[in-house]
Amino acid sequence: MISSSWGECEERTEAAAIPAENTLLQEAAAQGQSFYISSGDSGAEQCSQVAEKGKEPERQLSVLNPAGQPFATGVGGTTLIYPGNYENKRAESVWNDGSKEFRGAPYGGSGGGISIEFGMPGYQSGAAASLGVVKSGLSSGAPCHLASGDCREVPDVSADADLKTGYMTYTNGQWGVTGGTSAAAPLWAALTALANSSPSCRGVPVGFANPSLYALAGSSYSSDFHDVTKASFVSEQASNDIYWGSQYETKKFPVETGYDMATGLGTPDGENLVPGLCALAAPVYTVTVNNPGSQTATVGRGVALQISGSDSGGAGLSYSASGLPAGLTISASGLITGTPTTAGTVTATVAANDGHGNSGAAQFAWTVKPAIGPPTVSRISLGGIAKRNPRLAFTISQGSNAPALKSIAVALPSGLTFSKSSRSLSKGVSVYGANGKRVKFTLKLSRGILTISLKSAASKVQVTITSPAVSVGPSLAGKVKRRKVKSLGLLVTAVDTSHGQTRLVVAAKPS
């Protein structure tokens, strides 16, 4: 919540300051902060505030910066009409003292008019036609720096600003009265702070208020706002033009039914406006998080799980999680990633929030298995070498907690050679599963390496390779026969269904 009571007319503001302020105010709006700023106390001629002593004030139409900023809520001023002023004892009028002091109080009036720096923002151009925001011949076509189109209008709202009907203050042990739009802006900020802390906002701040203010005015104007249409009881002017007369008889800008550039949308009916602001900031929607069901993972093996959900109001969702396995995290978009570090079973809870105070959650079990072990080769035999009728057999099993086997590649030691004939290979290779049944496979020989691709993944297979699929050279046969070779090394490469590849060097005793 930000309230400011500072400003200078746009024409006198340093050129670099206005875009810099615009960037900061956009950031505040994106962060859900409300910014209320006084629209100034010199009526339709805000540059008159900077007149040098003894010189005539600058009387051109002008608005205050940063009240003209599109991401600021400009607050104008009214006068409370007390008994004796009007027949309606609860009425309000535009604050416009003219250019004369009244009962010892300095003169002033509600700042407002047309910005020369900014085009009309969507919350004004798109406001309900019944509010009369777009003023034909005034805001359209011109004084702002646009080739065409409408200009930003100020103020957006108003509150009591007249020092004669102002606010009691207690400062340094003394009571006093203060006023001006510098008091009206904090009143709106205080009202919004109360809204933010009210149960109806459910912890969601009103944020940048202008879109909501104009939307509510378009749908429930008479209940949420007090429309200010009465002329000032001091100057009797029904506008905020202080310096009008025979030479400057512009009488800008008149108070009108609905929106006007003297009092904006009017003053708040807090009892009704606050719930309306909260209903727009924190609408009640239903958030659903789709349960992904029980999950499994393995220590040391990466995880990627996308969580999805929906919001009945179509709002975007931001995700968080608790109880995830150690090593896993979730992004705001709902993607769970990481590498589990600890085996065990946990209950994970994923929650989604739509930014409007609505949330949903889903719980599911997640089991993390111990680290994956490599495939193992057992029951290795390599016979018939001496008789040149070789027979190689081995059993290969998937690693612990690892995916099933998909293929096995065998590279023979020097002296043993695979046949280049597909028919011979098919005749000499057989594969059986753990249940003793023959397993279907395909064969491929490339650069002396035979790859056996299983038609169906298996946890364990027994591979047998005999003649004519494999042959022995005379040199190796002679050495084995003379018992000159005690061990031969084979290279077995296992590939699992997740494309994990393991190279195993296997030693076999030839005979």
N, C-alpha and C positions, 0 to 999 in steps of 0.2 A: 504494500500500500504506500503510495507516494502522493504527497500534497505539496504544491509549490505556489508561492505568492510573489513571484518575481516575473519581470518581463520588460520588453521594450518593443516599440512599434516595429513592424517588419521592415519598413523603409530604413530605419536607423540601426538595424541589427547587422553585425558583420556578416558578410556573405558566407564565409566558411562555417559560421556557427550554426546556421539553420540546417544544412544537411547532416552535420555532426550530431545535432540534437535528434534529428529524425532517426538516425541509426540507433541511438541509445533508447529512444522511445519504442522503436520496433522490437528491440531486445527485451525491454521490460514487458511489452505485450506478449511476446513469445514465452516469457517466464511466468505468465499469469498474474502480472502486477497491474494494478489500477493506477492511473496518473491523472490527478485533478489539478487544474491550473486556473488561476484567476484570469478573467478575460479583460481586466483593466477597469479603471474608474473614471475614464475620460470619454465615456459614451462612444459615439461613432468616430471620434477623432483622437485615436490613441497617441498620435505623435505630439499632441499638445502637452503631454506629460513632460516632454524634454525641452520645452520652450525655455530660452535663456531669460534670466531675470530682467524685467523692464521691457521685454519685447512681446509682441503679440504672439499668442500660441499658434502653432501650425494647425490649420483647420481642415486639411484635406482628410477625406475618409480614409481610415486606417485601422488595422486590428493589431492586437498585441501578439508578439511571439514570446513563448511557444504555444499560446492558446490556439493559434491557427494551425498547429501541427496536426496532421490527420490521426496520429496515434496518441493524442492528448484529449482529455475531456475538458473543454473550456466551460467555465462556470461564470455566468453573468449575475446581475444583481436585481433585487426587487426591494420594495418598501412594504413593510407590514402596515396595513391600514387599521389604525386603532379607533376606538369609539369617538364619534364626533366628526371623523373624516368622511365616512361613507355610510350609507344605510346598512351595508353588509359589514358587520363588525369583524368578520373573518376573512375579508378580502385582501388581495395584494395588488400592488400597482407596479409598473416599471419604475426602477430607480432612475430618476432624472431630475436633478435640482436646478437645471438650467445653468447659467454662469453666475449665480449669485449665492452668497452665503445665506443660510437659513438658521435663525436662532443661534448664531455663533458657530455653527458647524460648517466646515469647508464644503463647497459644492462638489458634485460629482455625478456620475451616471454609469449605468451598466455598459461595459465594453462589448462591442459586437459589430459585425459587418462581414466583409468579403476579403478573404486572404488573397494576396497577390503572388504568393509563393506556391500554393498547392491547388491541384484540381480537386474536384468534389469526390470524396471517398464513397465507396459503395454503400456504406450504411446510410448516407444521406441521399445519394442519387436513387437508391433502391427503396427508400422509405415509402410508406403508404401514401398514396396521392392525397388522402384526406388530411394529412398533416400539413400539406403545402410547403414542403421543405424547399423545393426548387422554385426560386422566385423569377419568373419570366421577366427579362429585361434588366435584372439585377445581377444574379449570380451567373447567368448564361452569357457566354460570349466574351467575357472580358476582363475585369482588370487583371486576372491572374495570368501567369506566363504560359498560356495555352493558345495554340492556334485556333482551337474551337473547343466547345464543351463548357461544362459548368465549373465553378470554383468552390473551394471549401468555404463553408459558412460557419460563423462563430456568433454566439456561444452554442454549446450543446444543451445545457440545462442552466438553471439559476437557483438562487436562494437569497434570503434577506441579506442585503449588503449596506443598507442605509445606516449611517452612524446614528441617526436620530431614532432608529428602531432596532439598534444593533445588539451586540452580545455583551453580557456582563462578564468582566474579567477580574481576576484577583492577582495582582502582581506586586511584589515587594511590599506586602502588607497593606496594599491599598486596592479598593474596588474601583473599577473604571468601566468604560464602554468602548468597544471597538467595532469597526464595520469595514465596508469596502468588499470588493470581490475577493480580497485577500482573506476575508473571514468566511465568505460563502464557499470557497473551494475546500477548506478544511472541514466544513460541515458535511459536504458530500463525501469526503474521504472518511469521516467518522461514521456516516451512515453505512458506507460500504464495508468498513471494518466490522460493524455490528452484524451485517449480513454474513460476512465470512465466518464469523464465530457462531452464527445461529444454527440450530439443529437442521433447518431445512437445506442448508448448503452442504451438510454432511462432510465437512472438512475440505471441500473444493472451493477455492477462491473465485470470486466473481471475475477477476482478471480485467483485461481491457474492456471497459464498460460500454463504449459507444454502440457497438452492434446490438447489444441486448437492450439498451435504452431506447433506440429507435424502433426495434422490433416490438417491444412492449407498448410503446406509444402507438404503434400502428394497430395493435390488437385490443388494447385495454386502456386507452388514453385517459378517459374520464375517471377511472378508478386508481390509476397509478401516478397521475400527475395533476397538479393544479395549473390550469391554463391561465396565464397572466395576460389580460386584455385591457386593463384600466390605465388611464392616463395618470401621470404623476400628480399627487395632490399638492405638490409644491410649485412646480413650473406649469402644471396643467398640460404638459406635452405627452402625447400618447406615442412617444418614440424615445430613442436613446441619443438623439442629436442634441447635444448641449449647446453648441455655438451656432444656433440657427438665428436668423433675423433677416432684415431686408437684403443684406448682401449674401448671406449664406442660408437662404430659405430652402434647404433641401428636405428637412424633416425626415431624415433617415435615422434609424430604421424603425418603422411603426410596429407597435404591438398588434398582433392579429390572432385570430382563432387558430389554434394549433401552433405550429412552429413559427418563430420569428427571430430576426437577428438582433433583438433587444434582450429577450429572455430565454431564447432557445425553446426547448420543449416545455419549459416551465419549472415549477418547484415540485419536490417529491411528496407523494403520499406514502410515507415510509411503511405504514402497516400493510399496504398492498404491494408496494413496489419491491420490497425486500424478498418476499416469497417468489415473486415473478423472476427476479434476477437469479435467485438460487435455482429455480426450476430450469432455467436455461443453462446455468453453469453446471448443475448436477442433476440432469434428467435421470429418471429411474429406468434403467435398462436391465435386461437379463444377459449375463455373461456365461457362456458355456465353454468349458475346456474339454476337448475330445480326449477320452482316455485311451492311451496307446496300448494298454494291456501289459501283462507281465513281460519284463525285459530280461535278457541275459547278456553278459559281457564277460570278458576275460582279462585278467590282470596283464597289463603291458600291451594290450591290443586296443587301438583307437576306436572311438565311438562317435557316431553322428546320428542323432534322432531329432526329427522335426516335430514339435508339438503344434497343434492347430486349435483354433477356437473360433467362436463367433459372438457377436454382440447384437442384440435385438434392435438396437438403434443404428446399427451400421458403423459404430465408432471403431477406431483402430484399437488394438490391444497391445499391452506391454506385459511381458511375462517375467516371472521370478520363480524360484524353486527352493525348496528345503529338503533335506534328507537324501540328496543325491549321493551315489557312491563317491568315495574319496577320489579326487582327480578329475571330476566332471563339473562343468559349469553350464549355465544356460544364458543365452543372449536375450536382449529385450524382444527380439523377433521370435523367440521360442525354440531356437536351435540349441540342443544339448550336445556338447562336444567335450573331448578330452580323452585321457588315457587312465583307466581305473588302476589304482595302486594297491587296493586291499581286497582280498577275497571275502565273500560273505553275502548275506541277503539283507537289504534295507527296504524301507517303505518310503518312496519318493512322493513328494507333494509338489505339483506345479500349479501356480496361481496366475491368473490373468486379470489385468485392471484396464478399464477403458478410459481412465482419466476424468471420469465424471462421478467418481465415488462408487462405482459398481464393480464387482469382482466375482470371479468363479474359480473353482479349483478341481483338480482330479488327483487321485492317489493310485499308485500302482507299485507292485513289488519289482525289485530289481536285484537279480542274483549275479554276483561277480564270481566267476570260477577262478581257481588258481592259474598261475602263469602257464602258457602253452609250452609243452615239451616237444622236442623234435621227433620225427618218425624214427623207428628202430628196425634194424634188420637182424633176423635170427635164423637159426637152423640152416646155416650156409654149408653147402657141399659142392665140391668141384672134382668130379671123378672122371675116369676114362681118358685122362690126358695121355698117359703112357701108351695106351693102345690106340690112340688117335680116334677115339670114339667118345668125345667129351659130353659131359652132362653137368650143367650148372643148375642148382636149385637154391632158393632162399625164400624166406617169408618176410614180408615188410608190413609194418603196422603203423597206423596214423599216430601222431604224437598225442600225449595226454592233453585233453581239452582243445585239441586242434581239429580243424575240419577234416572231413574224410578225404581219402586219396582219390586223385583223378587220373594221374598218369605216373609211370615209372620209366626212367631212362637209364640204360645200362651201357657203360663203356668198358670194354674188355682189356685185360692186360696184354702186353706184347706177346705175340705167339698164338693168340686166339683171335679169330676173325669171324664176323658175321657174314652169312651168305648174302650176296647181292640179289639173289632170286627171291621175289616175293612169295613164290610158291614154296620154296624151301623154308623160308622164315615161318610161314603159316603152318607148315607141317611139323616144325621142330619146336614151336613155342606153345606152351599151355599155361593157363592161369585158373586157379581155383580160389573160391572165397572161403571165409571162415566156417561156413556151413558145409564145406566139402563139395559144393556144386560148382560146375564150370562157369567161369565168368566170361562174358563176351568182351572183345577188345578189337582194336585196330593196331596195325604196326606201321612204323615209318623208320627207315634207315637213312641217316644223314651223317656224312663224314665219319663213318665207322661207329656211330652211336645209335643204338636201337631204342626207340621210344614206344612203349606199350600204353596206349590210351584206353582207359576203361570206359565201356559204354555207360555204366552206372557207377557212381562213386561207391567206394567200399572202405570199411574201417581196417580190414586186413586181407591180404591176398598172398597166395603161394605161387611163385613164378618158377617154372621149369623150362630150361632151354637146352635142347639136345641136337645132335646131328639129324638132319642136314642143315639146321639153322645156324650152326656154329661149327667151325673146323679148327684143327690144331696143326701148326707148322711142325716139320720134322725136328727142328732144333729144340723147341720147347719139349716135345714128346721125349726126345733122348735124354734131356737133362732131368726131367721128372722120373724117367725110368731108372736113371743112375742115382736118383735121390740127391741131385745137386740143387734142387729148388725146394725150399721148405714152405714158402708162402707166396701167394700171388694176390696183388691188390686190384680190386674192382672199384669203379666209381658208379654209385647208384644215386640218381637224382630223383627225389619225390616232389610232386606238385599236388597241392590240395585244391579243394573246390574254391577257395578264396584266392587262388593263384599264388599262395605262399610256396616258395621253392626252397628245398633243403638238399644240399649235396652231402652224401655219406660215402666215406672211404671204407671199403669192406675188405678185410683180409681173409683169404680162403686157403686151406691146406690142400694142395693138388695131389692127386693119386692117379 
